[in-house]
Amino acid sequence: MRNILNNTLKIKKYMNYDELVRSACYFTLDNDFMSIAIIQRQFKIDYFTASNIIEILYNLGLIEPLQDSDKTKVIVKELSILEDKLDLIF
């Protein structure tokens, strides 16, 4: 129970989960590769939440699927394309 509360408090530093996801999407623009660990370190969140964000990034078409390695290539590098994709979910 304590771990769940700690993770919730970390996420609450963002206004909501949507803001965290949106921030992670913009964060991908500045990187050539993305991983769960990179998301964890950048946003100081738990593995499970970072994993969910990576899945969202993949489903939006921003990154390639994770394979055997822990890193995946960022596909979208243009702000206008990113914002078009974000308009679909927010």
Secondary structure, 3 states (H helix, E strand, C coil): CHHHHHHHHHHHCCCCHHHHHHHHHHHHCCCCEEEHHHHHHHHCCCHHHHHHHHHHHHHCCCECCCCCCCEEEECCCCHHHHHHHHHHHC
